[in-house]
Amino acid sequence: MSNIVVFGSQWGDEGKGKIVDMLAADSAAIVRFQGGNNAGHTLVVGGEKCILHLIPSGILHPGKICLIGNGVVLDPEVFLREIDTLAAKGLDVSPARLMVSKKAHVIVSYHRALDSAREGSRSSGAKIGTTGRGIGPCYEDKMHRCGIRAADLADPELLREKIKSALEEKNVLFSKLYGCEPMDPEQVFQELLPFAERLRPYLGDVSTAIEQAVAGGGTVLFEGAQGTHLDIDHGTYPFVTSSTTVSGNAASGSGCSPRMLERIIAIVKAYTTRVGGGPFATELLDATGDYLQEKGGEFGATTGRRRRCGWLDMVVLRESVRLNGPTELAVTKLDVLSGLPELKICVEYEYRGGRISHPPQEQNGMAYVTPVYETMPGWTEDITGVTSFSGLPKAAQAYLERMEALSGVPVGLVSVGPDRSQTFHR
């Protein structure tokens, strides 16, 4: 089988975890390649819900190797809490099948504190909607070349020195700019030390592990977090995440050749949602938006925040196709649209006196677009038990076919409910 990249094509929350969980059954290794515990992948197996923030979704499949790549920023406390939760469910989360790249950067308490202080200091209209998990400040330290890497957790003296050095600058920010109490480097070190000791057995060379999996004839599944339009370069800046979320980063964020990335799957929710601030052209602030929110259970898996809901935006999806080069679409939550008499699809934007088929490139340009819609008939049938494309109502089939035509990418997978079993191939 071909190696697979799974990425979000909208603003995250598309249902990547469920698709990864399904594809993991036929994969040798599953790799998380970017982001941190600001992601939340919700899996439902046999009616039981499991939410993962750092550990790859393939962990629910016995015997699969799960890898956390160098492109991830790792909160040791969150990682170990997930391990304990999964172990309590009887799952094998031993270092024999779970590895963290020694090159991954580590989130420390001062990253979280700085994240919260900054967001709290912004005026209401300027808030980014950060989760406050310290993701951005940790990536900043990485680029500033003063970050703590996972390998440093095995060297206490180096770890102590790095914490001391980082806080020389950050304590000035805390005390002089944000009016916060400075942090004691030794206290931060002592708080981190127990987590470091537990985490050390999980540290390894993820790049080599990927190479070995492929050499052994296995498929490697690369799991992205967030969505394309939260990408630090290509998203709706500045209302974006702090990492590169596009499929091309699967190679850089895990330590392998781009030649390994063969099958690229765009996860597309059948409508559009967004958490936090930022422009959202097709947002519905009416009864239909409430219907999608309530029926779809649209609350952030990480933050618990209510997701903003709107019609399917093909301009956003078309840009994702251009940036990621998907070989197929996996459409999720199609069942949520059941019961709506008509459906709308945004096919273009009106912008500055003309029509555009891709998002404007200027900062905040998306705040000034007007969606141009096509209207299609809806369906009333319950489709949660459907197991094939031909079993869908004709209107649902037409909706998926229109997505294919407008995106230029075939639909390969369709999800009609939250459980692992409620997904079928096209």
Secondary structure by P-SEA (a helix, b strand, c coil): ccbbbbbbccccccaaaaaaaaacccccbbbbccccccbbbbbbcccbbbbbcccccccccccbbbbbcccbbbcaaaaaaaaaaaaaaccccccccbbbbccbbbbcaaaaaaaaaaaaaccccccccccccaaaaaaaaaaacccccccccccaaaaaaaaaaaaaaaaaaacccccbbbbcaaaaaaaaaaaaaaaccccccaaaaaaaaaaabbbbbbbbccccccccccccccccccccccccccccccccccccccbbbbbbccbbbbccccccccccccaaaaaaaaaacccccccccbbbbbcccaaaaaaaaaaccccbbbbccccccccccbbbbbccccccccccccccccccccccbbbbbbbbbbbccccccccccccccaaaaaaaaaaaaaacccccbbbccccccccccc
